[in-house]
């Protein structure tokens, strides 16, 4: 069964946030961490994985990504605070 992930990257605690969706979280986080993703995440050095959700349904993952992108910033911060209170980089946890 294929897995899909909605994830949030940041540069620091309470810093700039990026929300994405992928079918390979380890690979995608690695790409962000090493500057292989051009654009917004590289410009703001968003190399820290602080949140992710997993689902087996690609449509649900895409819808959740869209939903989170419409949320107020404070709601996103509260979501991360609940999931990862210290805003640690979760990359080592997922590899």
Secondary structure, DSSP 4 states (H G I P E B T S, - for coil): ---EEEEEEESSTT--EEEEEES-HHHHHHHHHTT-S-SHHHHTT--EEEEEEEES-HHHHHHHHHHHHHS-HHHHHHHHHHH-TT----HHHH-
